[in-house]
Amino acid sequence: MSDTRQSLADLANLTGQQAPAAAQPTAAAPAASVDSADDAAPVVNVPVLPTTPLREQQIDKQGRAYATGRRKDAVARVWLKPGSGKITINGRDQEVYFARPTLRLVINQPFGIAEREGQYDVIATVSGGGLSGQAGAVKHGIAQALTRYEPVLRAPVKLAGFLTRDSRAVERKKYGKAKARRSFQFSKR
């Protein structure tokens, strides 16, 4: 039993009308030939992705993209512009401000996903929270600013999850408890 599926282009050929532009077979997905009825694979038309970005570039008069990043209690204001890859946080170099290599690795993740290492200068001001939260806030801000400077990069950066604000925070302390869930030590006597 063979299952022959037809597309809108085949339907247009039957009726003698021209098929819509979206239904035309694309060069990226050639029609597969069917050898036997058992392995009949349906021919799927792959939609052609638009080459123009869905959003427009957002830059200021100095040619920079601005974004705000947040993580825990930290808030980072990030300006991104083309350059040599220098990252400045609160007026200090990233190696000085974030001494731990893991924090510097977190900051550079958006550039690694977008394959833009060393192509942009970053100036960031961070306040609130600790160093880990501040590094996460700068990463979120860099990812947002990168997609505003180059809207084409939105898809890979969003797929990596860098555009979503990480909402995890410390749970509040409850009354009658030592911490959020930890009870006081039980005493038999």
Phi, psi and omega in degrees: 000119182258139179253102180261120179257143181238151180257180178296330179294321178294322178296321179294324178295325179291321183272345179087009178260168178276138180286152176298157184297327181289338183268354179294139178295141182265159179287337181287336181235085179291151181292134181273139178274143182257121182273315181225162183288337182288322182259029183295113178259133180292143178278123183248127175278122179272126180292141180279126180285139180292141180278336178275141181291150180287332180250162179257160183292136180242100178230156180268189184295333179273002179080027181248153173256136181246143175205157177248132178243146181225146175199128185053240178258006183268142177232127181241131172257122191237130172245133185235132177214156179298141181184212187260001179099017180280130180245120181244127180237122182051041178078001179241156179292155184296329179292331180278315185288311177254092184289329181285133180296331181293325179291322177293326177296320179298317182296322185274359181301316180300324178292324178294318179294319182276357182057049181231035181295132176073015182253347183230142170267141181237131172240122184227144170241127185237140175217152177084155175073189178257187184294321180295315178294324179292321177296319177295324178292320178294320178298315179298318179294319179296317180297318179295314182294324179296319179287337176280329178281318178234090183299339179295333182280358184300318183299307181293325181290321179291322179297326177284347177088017184275345180274345181273130179289129179283107189274001181293130179216172181290135179287144184288154177286140178256152177290148182080003180233156179286320177227213181294316181231344183290127178273162174290159182297132180282137179240125180289321183239000000 
